[in-house]
Each structure stands twice: as structure tokens, then as C-alpha cells.
């Protein structure tokens, strides 16, 4: 489903809803013991997320990838939301049963609940983790599952997926033929690593989504990586909200995915690196071609995202 953002107010309203969702999730993850009825709250945020995706998946991905690629502030909540959205889209793609889909997305939203503060701290830390931080990192999966149980979570698949989400195991059978616990752990592990790669830290810039996708698909720990390939098929090699260099030296931002993996692009910088006012529409069927993906850090100018997304709506 797609829709047109008729005014800048509509864009700001939609952006505000995503920001409110991220903020609310951040509060729940930071102060879980203060939340009454924790499980219903996570389910509420899940429904909110699904409603926003339903408006327009490309716009949802655009806002998410812009968010993930630009700032490490509030990293833990942002990362959880990105992972939740990607898991939801993957679940739709492979037609997971509803119970598995819910367990996967709820695990994605809560997998780092035992280290929310530490995760935010590390994203803004230039040096390597201290020995104490390393210990907390290594134990956060088990501590997260234990914490969720104390918060009233009884869903075994949700808990097991959280407890094992850093287990990097290759699948040598069809994804849908392995037991649900193995399937969900593998899916979340791949999504978690992909989302972490595109997000910036103080200690390093985020990678481009394309570089991250290629790394996931070709990793030695991801032989026969169906999930990595599925992820590329679902969000694209160049997902909405990510930047690309065209072969005429202009720079664009991807607006919409296409079946042939050649997305629609808004050209935002000319061949001299100057801001285009207004941005121009470049569809997948025309030249120039995409030459390379760019990390978000390479585009410093303030972009008018409302105008860009309006161009994307015209390209439908």
C-alpha cells in the first residue's frame, strides 16, 4: 500500500508517530520494572509499529534507515525498532505462522533489555569496552531472558529467541523446515547484525546498508544464508532512506524499492556536491546508473525529506 504525503504537516505528523513509538519503547526498555503489564505494552507497541508500516512500507523504511544511519543517540531503542520492523517484514515474506511472527518481533524489540543503558553508553563511547562492560555484554542474553520472565513473560519461544539471539549458526536446510526455535534465532541473529552494521557509533561510522547486506550474505558464518538473501529481497540492496552515488557523480537518496533491485532515487546533490533545490526524480528505468552505496555520514546537508517522499509518491 502507498499513499501521498500531501503536506509537510502530514510528513511531520508521521515522523512524530515514529519518534513517539521509538521514545515510548526506549522508556519501557530503560525502566522495565516501572511498567505495569509489560507484555501488553510490548504488544501495543508492536501493533503501533504494524499500523505505521501499513501506511506505506517504503516510507516506513525511509524514515527508519534515516534514523538508524544518522545518530547514535538513543541507540538501543532505535536498534530494537529497526530490528522489529525488519523481522516483521521477513515474517511476512516467508509467511511465518502468527504465533512465530509475534514471538520473533517481540524478541527483536526486547532482546537487549538487560543492557539498554550499557548499549546506549557503548554507542557514545570512543574506546573499546572495559573488562566490566565485556562481562555484561557476554551475559546479557541470559540476563535478558531472566528479566523478561520476572516481568511476566511466559512465551517459551520469545524467551528462547532472546536467550540465544547471538548464536551464529548456518542453516543447511530450508528455513521453514527447521524447528521454530532454530528458525527464529537464526532470523533474529542475521537481522541484529545487519542493523548493527548500518548504525553509527562514536568509535566508527555506520556502514552503508549495501555493504552491510553483502557482508551478511557472504559471511563465513552465514553459508547458505537464506535469511540474508531474504533480507536483501525484502528491503532491497539499496533500501529506502539510504544514499547512493550515481555514475555521473551526483548523489541520491533511495525512495522506493523495485522488483529488479534498481530503486527509484531522488537526486539531492549535483556533481559538484551542491544541494539540489528541489531534488529531482530519477526512476529505476533511466540513466545514470547507481555506481555505489554511501554511508549516511557522507551526506551532511540538511535535506527536505517531505519533498523527497513526495517525489517517491509520484514514482509509484
Secondary structure, 3 states (H helix, E strand, C coil): CCCCCCCHHHHHHHHHHHHHHHHHHHHHHHCHHHCCCHHHHHHHHHHHHHHHHHHCHHHHHHHHHHHHHHCCCCHHHHHHHHHHHHHHHHHHHHCCCHHHHHHHHHHHHHCCHHHHHHHHHHHCCCCCCCHHHHHHHHHHHHHHHHHHHHCCCCCHHHHHHHHCCCCCCCCCCCHHHCCHHHHHHHHHHHHHHHHHHHCCCCCCCCCCHHHHHHHHHHCHHHCCCHHHHHHHHHHCCCCCCCEEEECCCCEEEEEECCCCCCCEEEEEECCCCCEEEEEEEECCCCCCCEEEEECHHHCCCCCCHHHHHHHHHHCC
